[in-house]
Amino acid sequence: MKHFLGIGAIDDIHSWIREARDLKKDPAAFYDLGKNKTLGLLFFNNSLRTRMSTQKAAFNLGLNVLVMNVGQDGWSLEFEDNVIMNGESAEHIKEAAGVLGQYCDLIGVRAFAGLEDKEQDEKDRILNALATYCGVPVINMEGTLGHPLQALADAITIAEHKIVERPKVVLSWAPHPRALPHAVPHSFIRMTHQIDADLVITHPEGYELDPRVTQNTAIEYDQEKALEGADFVYVKNWSSYTQYGKILSQDSNWMMTREKLSAAYFMHCLPLRRNVVASGEVLEGNRSLVMQQANNRTYAVQLVLKKLLGS
């Protein structure tokens, strides 16, 4: 594995889950693997779990860590070839990436979708440019197209808590006051296609996700019907994909409540707006797995780092 840019880098999700759970039992087992090596973390956007879990995972592997808030501290970057740089951009990505590759043995990148230009967002240009020009392995810490580290942590969490071989998993849209990207739901869908699960997606009409990702997944516009018999309910907001980046509904009836959840486990990647996306009762209930998901973020990224160091 040269880079970890998306779910497609996972060759066998079941073996990856087993290996991550083994790391969880003995996090320092491969401490010497990262000796005298450096992981650079580039944040173009805010982060809590991704930042902390990735640093913790790196320390478990003996890695040094350099962190830069590029969106605040870095030079504005140019991505186009053969451009006359007489505008706002101070540095070309080719030079920036090349320099970073000299300082770091691995690089993690977090750069969200802008949600204004679908064509530009789907190029995932920051992530792909760094992977092309830095000369070292690159890890996607949430790009414009996906959040594979979160999806891997979700897969680990489902494996740890499922009581039937093929659980029913529901991905449910929820209201939110801001337009949010599609990276998390898209990666969750791709991951769920790889594990033994029956996936149903439920959302108001107009919130259909990329059909190249959803493929033949069942889509149910009646949330109550979709939730029937669910073993896991993953709640997440996303803006419209067809009317790109638009908020078409803020219907509070889609908020997840304890009554709707019934006996299913509740999942969310966090952060979560209480009593908008889900009630506080759901978050604090004994069926909530949000803390377990957050904890598994460490072992998901630690596994990715271990595989990249080993290769």
Stockholm file with secondary structure:
# STOCKHOLM 1.0

chainA/1-311         MKHFLGIGAIDDIHSWIREARDLKKDPAAFYDLGKNKTLGLLFFNNSLRTRMSTQKAAFNLGLNVLVMNVGQDGWSLEFEDNVIMNGESAEHIKEAAGVLGQYCDLIGVRAFAGLEDKEQDEKDRILNALATYCGVPVINMEGTLGHPLQALADAITIAEHKIVERPKVVLSWAPHPRALPHAVPHSFIRMTHQIDADLVITHPEGYELDPRVTQNTAIEYDQEKALEGADFVYVKNWSSYTQYGKILSQDSNWMMTREKLSAAYFMHCLPLRRNVVASGEVLEGNRSLVMQQANNRTYAVQLVLKKLLGS
#=GR chainA/1-311 SS CCCBCSGGGCSCHHHHHHHHHHHHHCTTTTGGGGTTCEEEEEESSCCSHHHHHHHHHHHHTTCEEEEECHHHHSCCEECCTTCCCCSSCCEEHHHHHHHHHHHCSEEEEECCCCSSCHHHHTTTHHHHHHHHHSCSCEEESSCSSCCHHHHHHHHHHHHHHCCSSSCEEEEEECCCSSCCCSHHHHHHHHHHHHSSCEEEEECCTTCCCCHHHHTTCEEESCHHHHHTTCSEEEEECCCCTTTTTCCCCCCGGGSBCHHHHTTSEEECCSCCCBTTTBCHHHHHSTTBCHHHHHHHHHHHHHHHHHHHHHC
#=GC SS_cons         CCCBCSGGGCSCHHHHHHHHHHHHHCTTTTGGGGTTCEEEEEESSCCSHHHHHHHHHHHHTTCEEEEECHHHHSCCEECCTTCCCCSSCCEEHHHHHHHHHHHCSEEEEECCCCSSCHHHHTTTHHHHHHHHHSCSCEEESSCSSCCHHHHHHHHHHHHHHCCSSSCEEEEEECCCSSCCCSHHHHHHHHHHHHSSCEEEEECCTTCCCCHHHHTTCEEESCHHHHHTTCSEEEEECCCCTTTTTCCCCCCGGGSBCHHHHTTSEEECCSCCCBTTTBCHHHHHSTTBCHHHHHHHHHHHHHHHHHHHHHC
//
